[in-house]
């Protein structure tokens, strides 16, 4: 069903419905939560993996950044330029600009840089983190070639009052403070969250760039952050809800210099983001409308760069029957950039549709279509087809075969097209074709529960944009063709017996990202692994819980990373171990919360994620969260 047809049906069908039928459904429909931001996140993603990070664990890590959480809690790789410095995400061997980041459905990748800095997104500002693995441009639009990350805030009606106070104290001058107050009545809910993060980053490191590799103190890496998150939801009626989110964030940092360098750069990041969502829920459909604004200012030393994004969209999610559901929508974006060397604006219009078909209970098929019009020109058409088949089910076991075929794209950034000198207005969008197939299993055997997921993926990315030397300056060009393929394995096991439980989680990723074309000026790069893409990363976490006490130990091993495109220089692999003890308390139902003590990098490993960027050694953290 097209978008226009769906809207016509909504208007005419609802208005012609008998009053008695409408009254009956108004008496029986309940809206417990406001979740209008992620209608398509799982529903129309057959054949792909959408992972939700553990909420209890996120609560304990409320003083961390998104970059730290993803690096420590998943098998994903983040290119970290030092503690608290720029952290860019790589999924399935792609670059930082090939992964989309959303906050309550609002895209927050920088329009000028085309990527997100995960170090300035505090985990304490969100309720939920979802990770969509794999190409998903048909669902989310530009940038989602390797995957996407979704941050969301959820509110509950009829939840009463809650005051939450949290703090984290750690080595190297780390101090996090957070105060959150929420209230939920029958028709109104809100939350106000204020946070502050500070890290002196005065750790010692070995200066491998100086003769004799002396040990030095890091004296220029301080990070200071403050912010406010305001969430409001209003139940207009049993069928209608209105939700608004505001996020103000300010981040100041001294840029950690390269080993052996005396440069003293500083950077300020200021952002204001707001989203308003409206939802109307009928018997078989949900109509949503969204508007949002994202304003970002980055001041690097004295250069000021500002971008603004305005978004307006609407969608209709309709269920014909248990076998057929469809989602159709339209989204308009206006982007304005005022950068150090240019001032420009652009417009984007997107039409999209997703359809689910379940001919049998154990078989699901989803198809998504999206077309973006960028400055009057059609971007690559992006279809996607996914299948899930539960071929073996019982009371104890569930085995599924999953598969997905999808196309994605990335629009050239403002800097790629307009930066002076070097911007190239004739760049083509980057395009990808992705295929994946996998097997999942879930088992419930008495006190044991086990989940496994194994996925093989193959992705080709063409017209990859690189900045290359051209006479006296660097210029953006479509020069690279890359084939990414690999494996992802996820395991989750748990055993419960009375007040005791044991758990084991394993994430493993293998990424082969091979440059097929070679880069201009360096033919030796053809057939080589892309720089800073580890072929292997494994993350394991074991935990033991006895009533309110929980102890955990986790390990992450990252294989070597090549530093140059010809693979002549590399960084060695590193293996990090962390451990911690947490205690959840509840005093007569009036005061509850948790406290914990954590040790990171137990064996004081000296490692670098990015060449010549030192990372902290062994460090300790204490956190306390109190709920009144």
Secondary structure, DSSP 8 states (H G I E B T S, - for coil): --HHHHHHHHHHHHHTS-HHHHHHHHHH----B--TT-TTTTTT-TTSEEEE--HHHHHHTTTSBHHHHHHHHSS-EEEESSTTS-EEEESTT--GGGEEEEETTEE-S-TTTSS--GGGSBGGG-SEEEEEES--HHHH-TTTTSEEEEEE---BTT-EEEEEEEEEEETTTEEEEEEEEEEE-SSEEEEEEEEEEEE----EEE-TTSTT--EEE--S--EEEEEEEEEEEEE-SSSEEEEEEEEEEEEEEE----TT-----EEEEEEEEEEEEEEEE-SSEEEEEEEEEEEEEEEETTEEEEEEEEEEEEEEEEESSSSEEEEEEEEEEEEEEE-SS-EEEEEEEEEEEEEEEEEETTEEEEEEEEEEEETTEE---EEEEEEEEEEEE-SSEEEEEEEEEEEEEE---HHHHH-TTT--TT---EEEEEEEEEEEEEEEETTEEEEEEEEEEEEEEEEEEEEEEETTEEEEEEEEEEEEEEEEEEEEEEEEETTEEEEEEEEEEEEEEEESS-BTTBGGGTT-B-TT--SEEEEEEEEEEETTEEEEEEEEEE--EESSTTS-SEE--EEEEEEEEEEEEEETTTEEEEEEEEEESTT-----SSTT-----SEEEEEEEEE-
